[in-house]
């Protein structure tokens, strides 16, 4: 049994270090000392003597010096430097495990490593490591207690370990549900890496989408209600000014706060039919958020929502954190007044002088100039869109022109090969030369439907840009980019992604709104009435408190029960007897002998039942016999008589 206790200590040390390493944020050079865990615990489990004190002390001082260099020069991040320090500490401690206190230091350091890892990753694997850590820690603590009481050879520890582990998981779940939700990281600075994205800043260079179209990184997961068929266009940024090499947003500087009514940001009036989108957005290096066109409202656990005149939406300061929000969109196009365009009309019609002449001639050729006057703006846009789709080839393997010529003209007249940016830019400029206001929109197009969770997976490779043209008094979407067939993930990959999504949704992104939903469910189930004079939030807190208090009381009660059950029937009743006599003021400790217990009972005037009870205890406790039948009933009756007489 002691060897099992030592093995569990090693498992805890490796679990803590593994939680940091699997986050992917640890500097390999500064954490290379973790390799020493293997020889350290090998020596420990084999019973080799621990390292000399001067060696441990010397390495400890050196570790502190390395920590200073790491935090000031190498990592330049105190948080990550502490993570590296804990790995080195675990290695040093593996060579210096002598006293029980040393094991407790390993426990504490492993717990600290898991806390740090929770700031560095939200991976589903971390959840599995946490459960393993919790079970191992509880088992180690129970065995440590048995070891202290010298009971490890007499007691089956399986039941106490099982019950206490289940209770610990239950209490952990209760506290997880009931504790207040706080925004931001533990150290007020997020350490999750933000996904580097493209197209969602004020400036986007022509041709910058190429490398991202090959990246399968998941950007967001979306549940639709109702589940409509595609194509899906997840709208992000609107770009209105093209200088010949890049697109810029000038209207973003005029963005303003969206009005908030209770917990909902209202963007525009709702029409007859709407589509609800529950979005879980990964950390990206932009404060833009996404949704289908014609957004009506947004709900989310953020304080402020902003929009620009083109209804692009932004959550300021969301930083490196995953956010969850709900978007409601109209399922029909929203009519915008002519004045909306007139305020920015020059930008929506502006064409760089370097390409204006050639583009105008080319556009007239495409539209067949003899018929231009009879064509409506809508018809012109449709002809240009169709022409680009039919006469140009989609490819991500494009290179900029070698002679430093204009990239747009190079695409239209030379290479005739490009990806979405080239197509969208070409169409927007051709529309503008025809007098039709146009702009481009960057976002994501499409996604994979995961049947296991009935949600849509949107990846970096779904990054896309398209055109919005102002025709017939409204902004209409046009997509001149040819459709591209993409491969579908395997069933196993989709199943794993579903599990990851559930973990992110119900554990990582568990919010105050989720807490309120749980309380509402309890209120309905228990038929709890509203309390006059209390706000709904105050009522929730009362229920949280009652649920948590009930769980703690249950935990303490069962622990008390287990405290006696772990010794078996005979010893358990004897320990209760000692407590009864001690409560009368007797001088009894955990090391008091049976004779001392008997003597103290007589001193306090307790009847002869105590002496008979102690005699039976000694006979069966040290005689190697098992108490059963009449003797067991007699033993129990004596204990009951003593309990009644002592009240």
Order of alpha helices (4+ residues) and beta strands (2+ residues): alpha-alpha-alpha-alpha-alpha-alpha-alpha-beta-beta-beta-beta-beta-beta-beta-beta-beta-beta-beta-beta-beta-beta-alpha-alpha-alpha-alpha-beta-alpha-beta-alpha-beta-beta-beta-beta-beta-alpha-alpha-alpha-alpha-alpha-alpha-alpha
